[in-house]
Amino acid sequence: MRIPYTGPLPPPIILPSTANTFFGAINALSNFLSTTESSQLGPGSQHNHAETVLLTGAGISVASGLADYRGAGGTYTLNKTYRPIYYNEFVESHEARKRYWARSFLGWTNLHKAKPNAAHWAVKKLGDMGIVRSVITQNVDSFHSMAHPDLPTVELHGYLRSLVCIHCHNHLPRSEFQRSLKALNPAWAAFLAEMLEAGALDTENPDERRKKGLKTNPDGDVDLPDAPYSTFRYPACPTCLADPPLLSDGTSSRVEIDRDGAWSSASTAGVLKPAVVMFGESIAANIKTSAEEAIDNASKILVIGSSLATYSAWRLVKRAKERNMPIGILNLGGVRGEESFYAELSSANRGQLGVRCSESADKILPKVVNRLQG
């Protein structure tokens, strides 16, 4: 996955102009989703003109208690020094993995207890109504698969619910991995319990976290003098530990653990990573193909809660544009390149040919569903 676009985003273009109010936006979105005619669709389409593919981003999960990236309470907005780990760092550095897993250990509890919100359940209803054909999500929280397991969903950037070994490629449930982290790191586990009780992990704002007892360094890391990152330990892949795989050169690998079961730096295999696509890591070819097919098999696309800052998402909307598909965007704040998506839109449009709204998905989508249900 490429490094996300970091340039300034323009203010949202509201289309049609009547969508500048909440009720106007409901009307425009309802028109967009319900129209059975699409004169803009490319020649030769054999698909139902009412079928929509959704492309969702972090904004759809904000109401579930998770931070987005560029919203008013987003990670990049509140923590200007935030820097995600890169794939090569994770693979090559034992110390980088310690830091990653320590921070992930602290953050997992809030993610694990979070649930799909009203927007996800509205998506389910749109699928049940035959209006939404499929979903492509950039999110790794698994909320779509929880809310609508029967609606085809492409998890473009993977998911956090499990880990994958970079050597044997077997998966391990995150809940099992979290228990191992807790057992291997009692000081961190005690700190996590203290911070959860104080509510310090309920916000992404570094100042608010400090007020609640969590001290952060300028680069956004948790500052724990009594338990620095170098002390953090993580388990080895159990499959590799039981049966060390062959390395790429055909030689046998070595997987060693300490007396408590933590991965040892003397090992040459057995490294687990989250089953997400990290920056600098390639999206699997079958996932890219599935996402492209989801676009090609629909007649229109609705973007929800994404600024399209990552190229992997932006290119899918560009693909829809090249197919002359109507494009809808429901996102608070600006979206990368949105002006190009609506450059040729007819002034007679009332939402059926394209829509751009700046509203909260969890508030407006249930209202849209009610309108479409009559």
C-alpha positions as a printed Julia matrix, in Angstrom:
374×3 Matrix{Float64}:
   0.0     0.0     0.0
   1.33    3.4    -0.97
   1.93    6.18    1.54
  -1.33    8.17    1.83
  -1.83   11.53    0.18
  -0.93   14.19    2.75
  -1.63   17.4     0.85
  -4.42   19.76    1.9
  -7.9    18.63    0.97
 -10.36   21.09   -0.58
 -13.66   21.91    1.13
 -16.44   19.52    0.1
 -18.36   20.23   -3.08
 -22.04   19.87   -2.17
 -24.09   18.4    -5.01
 -26.85   18.98   -5.77
 -26.96   22.36   -4.05
 -30.07   21.3    -2.13
 -27.94   18.7    -0.31
 -26.49   21.47    1.87
 -29.08   20.66    4.56
 -29.65   17.39    6.38
 -33.05   16.78    4.79
 -31.79   17.89    1.4
 -28.96   15.38    1.7
 -31.46   12.63    2.54
 -33.4    13.44   -0.62
 -30.28   13.53   -2.79
 -28.91   10.25   -1.45
 -32.31    8.61   -1.83
 -32.47    9.76   -5.44
 -28.96    8.48   -6.07
 -29.62    5.04   -4.63
 -33.12    4.5    -6.01
 -32.81    5.6    -9.62
 -33.16    2.78  -12.14
 -31.82    4.79  -15.02
 -28.19    5.6   -15.61
 -27.58    7.29  -18.91
 -23.97    7.85  -17.9
 -23.17    4.16  -17.55
 -20.72    2.86  -20.12
 -21.98    0.96  -23.17
 -22.68   -2.75  -22.95
 -23.51   -2.86  -19.24
 -25.6    -5.9   -18.32
 -26.09   -4.96  -14.68
 -29.11   -3.83  -12.73
 -29.05   -0.04  -12.76
 -30.19    0.07   -9.13
 -27.21   -1.9    -7.84
 -24.61    0.09   -5.94
 -21.15   -0.78   -4.67
 -20.09    0.95   -1.46
 -16.54    2.02   -0.7
 -16.15    2.76    3.0
 -13.4     4.33    5.08
 -12.62    5.11    8.71
 -15.33    7.78    8.91
 -18.09    5.17    8.95
 -16.71    3.69   12.18
 -16.32    6.92   14.17
 -19.75    6.44   15.76
 -18.51    3.07   17.04
 -15.95    4.89   19.15
 -12.99    4.52   16.8
 -10.92    7.42   15.53
 -10.76    8.3    11.87
  -7.67    9.82   10.3
  -8.48   13.29    9.03
 -11.73   14.22   10.74
 -12.03   16.76   13.56
 -11.13   14.07   16.11
  -8.91   12.04   13.82
  -5.5    10.6    14.52
  -3.65   12.79   12.01
  -5.61   15.88   13.1
  -5.0    15.6    16.84
  -1.57   13.97   16.76
   0.48   15.76   14.12
   3.5    13.54   14.77
   1.69   10.24   14.27
   3.61    7.92   11.97
   2.43    4.39   11.13
   4.91    1.54   10.96
   6.11    0.46    7.53
   6.17   -3.12    6.34
   9.94   -3.3     5.89
  10.48   -1.96    9.42
   8.19   -4.58   10.9
   9.77   -7.47    8.99
  13.39   -6.45    9.52
  13.47   -5.12   13.08
  12.82   -7.02   16.31
  12.82   -3.7    18.19
  10.27   -2.19   15.78
   7.99   -5.19   16.36
   8.31   -4.76   20.12
   7.17   -1.16   19.81
   4.35   -2.05   17.43
   2.99   -4.87   19.56
   3.25   -2.85   22.77
   1.13   -0.07   21.3
  -1.22   -2.57   19.7
  -1.59   -4.39   23.01
  -2.78   -1.17   24.62
  -5.17   -0.32   21.81
  -6.75   -3.71   21.18
  -9.15   -3.68   24.14
 -11.08   -0.65   22.88
 -11.25   -2.02   19.34
 -12.32   -5.46   20.52
 -15.23   -4.12   22.58
 -16.42   -1.73   19.84
 -19.41   -2.76   17.76
 -20.96   -1.84   14.4
 -23.0     1.35   14.52
 -26.22    2.53   12.86
 -24.45    3.16    9.55
 -23.29   -0.46    9.28
 -26.78   -1.73   10.06
 -28.21    0.64    7.45
 -25.81   -0.88    4.91
 -27.2    -4.31    5.81
 -30.74   -3.1     5.14
 -29.69   -1.59    1.81
 -28.23   -4.96    0.91
 -31.4    -6.77    1.98
 -33.41   -4.38   -0.21
 -31.26   -5.26   -3.24
 -29.99   -1.7    -3.59
 -26.4    -2.38   -2.49
 -24.71   -5.21   -4.35
 -21.39   -5.33   -2.5
 -19.05   -3.44   -0.18
 -15.37   -2.59   -0.45
 -13.95   -1.38    2.83
 -10.62    0.18    3.7
 -11.31   -0.52    7.35
  -9.68   -3.31    9.34
 -12.23   -3.38   12.19
 -14.42   -6.2    10.74
 -17.63   -4.23   11.45
 -19.01   -4.86    7.97
 -18.64   -8.62    8.24
 -20.25   -8.5    11.68
 -23.24   -6.42   10.55
 -23.92   -8.05    7.19
 -22.12  -11.38    6.76
 -24.27  -12.27    3.75
 -23.48   -9.09    1.8
 -20.25   -9.61   -0.2
 -17.5    -7.49    1.33
 -13.93   -6.99    0.12
 -11.6    -6.05    2.99
  -9.15   -4.07    0.89
  -6.56   -3.53    3.6
  -7.07   -6.74    5.56
  -8.35   -7.1     9.12
  -7.14   -7.02   12.71
  -9.17   -9.98   13.94
  -6.28  -12.35   13.22
  -2.56  -12.51   12.59
  -0.64  -14.16    9.8
   2.84  -15.63    9.94
   5.19  -14.04    7.41
   6.98  -17.36    7.03
   4.42  -20.21    7.06
   1.4   -17.94    6.28
  -0.85  -19.64    8.82
  -3.34  -17.5    10.75
  -3.84  -17.05   14.49
  -6.85  -15.38   16.17
  -6.0   -12.0    17.67
  -7.85  -12.84   20.89
  -5.48  -15.78   21.45
  -2.47  -13.6    20.63
  -3.68  -10.89   23.06
  -3.82  -13.43   25.88
  -0.25  -14.44   25.14
   0.9   -10.81   25.15
  -0.77  -10.28   28.53
   0.94  -13.35   30.01
   4.35  -12.38   28.62
   4.13   -8.74   29.74
   2.62   -8.44   33.24
   3.88   -4.88   33.8
   2.22   -3.71   30.59
  -0.95   -5.62   31.48
  -1.11   -3.81   34.83
  -0.56   -0.47   33.1
  -3.32   -1.26   30.57
  -5.76   -2.05   33.38
  -4.88    1.25   35.07
  -5.32    3.29   31.88
  -8.62    1.6    31.03
  -9.94    2.42   34.48
  -8.85    6.06   34.07
 -10.4     6.29   30.59
  -7.08    7.45   29.13
  -7.47    5.28   26.05
 -10.9     6.64   25.16
  -9.42    9.49   23.12
  -6.77    9.98   20.42
  -5.96   13.48   21.72
  -2.49   13.44   23.36
  -3.43   16.31   25.7
  -6.55   14.52   26.9
  -4.57   11.33   27.39
  -2.0    13.16   29.52
  -4.76   14.64   31.68
  -5.95   11.12   32.41
  -2.51    9.87   33.4
  -1.05    8.71   30.09
   2.15   10.45   29.13
   3.12   10.53   25.46
   6.36   11.44   23.74
   6.42   14.0    20.9
   6.21   11.16   18.36
   3.01    9.84   19.9
   4.51    6.83   21.65
   3.4     5.86   25.14
   6.11    6.85   27.62
   6.56    4.12   30.24
   9.84    4.58   32.12
   9.3     1.39   34.14
   8.4    -0.74   31.13
  10.14    0.57   28.0
   9.49   -0.92   24.6
  12.71   -2.92   24.72
  11.18   -5.04   27.5
   8.06   -5.94   25.56
   7.82   -9.55   24.43
   5.65  -11.32   21.86
   5.06  -15.01   21.08
   6.36  -17.0    18.14
   4.11  -18.49   15.49
   2.97  -21.81   17.05
   2.96  -23.57   13.67
   6.56  -22.58   12.91
   7.57  -23.46   16.45
   6.18  -26.98   16.05
   7.48  -27.47   12.52
  10.07  -24.88   11.37
   9.55  -24.12    7.66
  12.16  -24.08    4.94
  13.62  -20.69    4.08
  13.6   -19.26    0.56
  17.1   -20.64   -0.05
  15.94  -24.17    0.82
  17.64  -24.34    4.21
  15.84  -25.13    7.44
  14.72  -22.23    9.59
  15.21  -21.93   13.32
  12.52  -20.85   15.79
  13.65  -20.28   19.35
  11.76  -19.01   22.38
  12.72  -18.0    25.9
  11.58  -19.92   28.95
   8.25  -18.08   28.99
   7.51  -18.7    25.31
   8.51  -15.36   23.81
  10.05  -15.19   20.34
  13.87  -15.02   20.44
  15.99  -12.86   18.16
  18.08  -15.94   17.45
  15.17  -17.21   15.34
  15.06  -17.05   11.56
  11.3   -17.68   11.25
   8.09  -17.67   13.28
   7.26  -13.96   13.05
   3.57  -13.07   13.25
   2.15   -9.84   11.82
  -1.37   -8.42   11.86
  -3.41   -9.6     8.88
  -3.55   -6.06    7.54
  -1.8    -4.43    4.61
   0.89   -2.2     6.07
   2.28    0.85    4.31
   4.88   -0.34    1.84
   3.25   -3.79    1.59
   1.45   -4.93   -1.54
  -2.24   -5.72   -1.59
  -2.75   -9.35   -2.6
  -3.56   -9.8    -6.28
  -6.81  -11.66   -5.57
  -8.02   -8.82   -3.31
  -7.24   -6.21   -5.95
  -9.1    -8.28   -8.53
 -12.1    -8.74   -6.24
 -12.29   -4.99   -5.62
 -12.1    -4.21   -9.33
 -14.79   -6.78  -10.1
 -17.02   -5.26   -7.44
 -16.75   -1.94   -9.28
 -17.32   -3.48  -12.69
 -20.34   -5.49  -11.57
 -22.2    -2.49  -10.18
 -23.76    0.49  -11.91
 -22.84    3.21   -9.41
 -20.52    3.76   -6.45
 -21.13    5.46   -3.12
 -18.1     6.42   -1.02
 -18.84    6.6     2.72
 -16.46    8.03    5.31
 -13.31    8.19    3.21
 -11.16   11.08    2.03
  -9.64    8.7    -0.58
  -6.17    9.66    0.64
  -4.83    6.17   -0.04
  -4.21    5.38   -3.7
  -5.71    1.89   -3.35
  -9.11    3.48   -2.67
  -8.8     6.5    -4.94
  -7.97    4.36   -7.97
 -11.24    2.42   -7.54
 -13.29    5.61   -7.77
 -11.17    6.64  -10.74
 -12.05    3.28  -12.32
 -15.74    3.98  -11.72
 -15.35    7.42  -13.28
 -13.67    5.91  -16.35
 -16.68    3.59  -16.71
 -18.98    6.62  -16.58
 -20.63    5.37  -13.41
 -22.54    7.84  -11.22
 -20.45    8.65   -8.15
 -21.75    9.5    -4.71
 -19.66   10.67   -1.77
 -20.87   10.88    1.83
 -17.98   12.22    3.88
 -17.43   14.92    6.46
 -14.75   17.21    5.02
 -12.86   17.23    1.76
 -12.03   14.3    -0.49
  -8.96   13.88   -2.65
  -9.69   14.84   -6.26
 -13.43   15.13   -5.76
 -13.73   18.05   -8.18
 -12.73   15.78  -11.06
 -15.49   13.29  -10.26
 -18.22   15.87  -10.83
 -16.7    18.07  -13.54
 -19.24   17.11  -16.21
 -22.34   16.68  -14.09
 -25.57   18.11  -15.52
 -27.07   21.12  -13.78
 -30.4    19.26  -13.87
 -29.03   16.62  -11.5
 -31.04   16.11   -8.32
 -28.84   13.36   -7.0
 -29.64   10.62   -9.5
 -26.48   11.26  -11.54
 -24.18   12.02   -8.65
 -24.26   13.26   -5.08
 -21.84   14.87   -2.65
 -22.91   15.25    0.98
 -21.04   16.24    4.12
 -23.03   14.51    6.86
 -22.43   11.86    9.52
 -23.1     8.41    8.06
 -24.6     6.99   11.26
 -27.19    9.77   11.37
 -28.18   10.07    7.73
 -28.05    6.51    6.36
 -30.85    5.16    8.6
 -33.0     8.08    7.44
 -32.21    7.25    3.81
 -33.22    3.63    4.41
 -36.53    4.78    5.9
 -37.16    7.0     2.9
 -36.43    4.18    0.45
 -38.63    1.77    2.36
 -41.49    4.22    1.92
